[in-house]
Amino acid sequence: MTMLPDEETPPADQSEVDRLRAEIALLRTEKDLLLKAAIGFAADACALRQRAGGEW
């Protein structure tokens, strides 16, 4: 998603705004990857529990 420069943001601050937007995009991607991994780990734990007869 390409964001256009803000009309009210001074040009000197626009690079900082752009950097922060890029950082937010990276953090969202990282969050999505971690959530996907957590779901996978939870599914694996459930499968292991079922194999063990439901007892821990």
C-alpha positions in Angstrom: 0.0 0.0 0.0 1.5 3.3 -1.1 0.9 6.2 1.1 0.9 9.7 -0.4 2.7 12.5 1.6 0.5 14.3 4.1 -0.6 17.7 2.9 0.0 19.1 6.4 3.4 17.4 7.1 6.3 19.7 6.5 8.7 18.3 3.9 11.5 18.1 6.5 9.4 15.7 8.6 8.0 13.6 5.7 11.0 11.3 5.7 10.5 10.5 9.4 6.8 9.8 8.7 7.7 7.5 5.8 10.3 5.7 8.0 7.7 5.2 10.7 5.1 3.9 8.2 7.7 1.4 6.9 8.5 0.3 10.4 4.8 -0.2 11.2 4.4 -2.3 8.1 7.4 -4.5 9.1 6.0 -4.9 12.7 2.6 -6.0 11.3 4.3 -8.5 9.1 6.3 -9.8 12.1 3.1 -10.0 14.2 1.4 -12.0 11.4 4.3 -14.5 11.2 4.5 -14.9 14.9 0.7 -15.5 15.2 0.9 -18.1 12.4 3.8 -19.9 14.2 1.8 -19.8 17.5 -1.2 -21.3 15.9 1.0 -24.0 14.4 2.6 -24.8 17.8 -0.8 -24.9 19.4 -2.1 -27.3 16.8 1.0 -29.5 17.3 0.5 -29.5 21.0 -3.1 -30.5 20.6 -2.1 -33.4 18.3 0.5 -34.6 20.8 -2.0 -34.5 23.6 -4.4 -36.5 21.6 -1.7 -39.1 20.8 -0.9 -39.3 24.5 -4.5 -40.2 25.3 -5.4 -36.7 26.4 -3.3 -36.9 29.6 -0.4 -34.8 30.6 
